[in-house]
Each structure stands twice: as structure tokens, then as C-alpha cells.
């Protein structure tokens, strides 16, 4: 099983305390509860069963996508950072340098 498939499948399958694979019922119950609350909050003429199922599917799909992003995010970030033009790196250094106070400035403000 590839990394992307494994990351996306963690929405549907989880491991119990003994390490066995189980259906991720707590996740599904949580999503179904949130969709039911969101549907109940709307007026009866504004909600429908298809809208609730659409909301459920969208939530599950976006959570699977976020799992994939978490899996591949560090590698993508490293690849992008390696191909950053030098002038952008210098701008980033100036910005991060200005955001963090220097040690001598902290000591002066503390009255030392």
C-alpha cells in the first residue's frame, strides 16, 4: 500500500489497543453527529437529506486530503525551499530577523 493510500485510509481504518485494524467508528459517529447538529440548526425548509449526505462526504474527503497533506507536506516544503530564489531567501531572513528581539535588546528592556 502506498503512502497516499495509507494516509487516506486512516480515516476509515484505525488500530485498537492490541494493534488490530478496526473500522474508525468514533470518527464516523463524530462526523455524523456534527452533520446532524448542523442540519438540525437550519430551518426545515433549508435542509435536505442530500445536503446532509453531501456535507458528510465533503467532511470525510477533506479530512482524508488533510491526512495526505500531513504525510507529504514536509517533503513538499523541503523541495520548494530548495528551489527558492536567493532574493526571496534574503527577504525571508530580514523578516524573521526583525520579528525576533535580539538578546541585548531584551536585557536593556528588562533593566539589566
N, C-alpha and C positions, 0 to 999 in steps of 0.2 A: 504494500500500500504506500503510495507516495505521500510526501509531506503535506501537500494541499488537501488531499482526500482525508488524511488522518485528522488534520486540523478542523476541517469542516464537519467530520463525523463526530467530533466531541460534543456537538450539540445534541446528537441523537443517542450516543452511547457514552456511558461513563463507567468507571470502575468502582466496585464496592470495597468495603474494608478488607476483604480477603483477596482482592485483586482481580476478581471475575468481572467480565463485561456485563453490564446491565443497561436496560433502557433508562434514559435520563428522565424519569418520571417527575422528579422535583422541578426540573426546568420546564417541562411541558405544563405542569399544573400551575406554575408561577406565571407563565405567559398566558395561559388560558384565563387565569384569574384576572390578570391585568386587562386583557381584551374584554372580558365580561364587565369589569368595572367601567372601562371607557365607554362601552356600548350602553350600559345602563345609565350613565351620566347624561347622554344625549337624549333629546326628546324622541318619543316613539316614532314620529314621522320622519326623523332624520337618520334613523339607523336601520340597518337591514342585516340579514344573516350573511349575505355575500360580502358586505363591508367588514363584518367582524372576521370572517374567514380570510379576507384579503389582509386585514391588519395582522392576524396571526401569522400568515405566510410571510409577510413583509418582515415581521419581527424575527422570525426564525432565520430567514435568509440573511438579514443584516447581521445577526449575531454570528452566523457561520462565516460571513465575509470578514467580520472583525477578528475572528479567530485566525483566519488565513493571513490577515494583515499583521497580526501579532507574531505569527510564525515567520513571515518573510520580511517584516519591517526593518529589523536590524541589518539584514543583508542589502536591502534596497537603500537604506540610509548610508551605509558604508560605500556602496557603489556610486551613489550620487555625490557624496562628499569627495571621493577620489577624483571625480571629473569636474569639480568646481573650478571656475577660472580664478586666477590669482587675485584679481582686483576684488572679487566677491569675498574671498578669504580674508583679505586685508580689512574690508568693511566689517566683516563679522568680528575680527579681532578688536577693532576700535569700539564697536558696540558693546561687546562683552567686557572689555577693559573699563569702559565708562560706567557700566552697571554695578560693578562690584567695588566697594570702597577699599582703598589701599590701607594697609596696616597702620602706617604713620598717621593717616587722617583719622582713623578710629581712635588712636591713642590721644591725639590732640583734642578730639571732641569729648573724650572721657576725662579730660583734665589731668592727664599724666605727663 
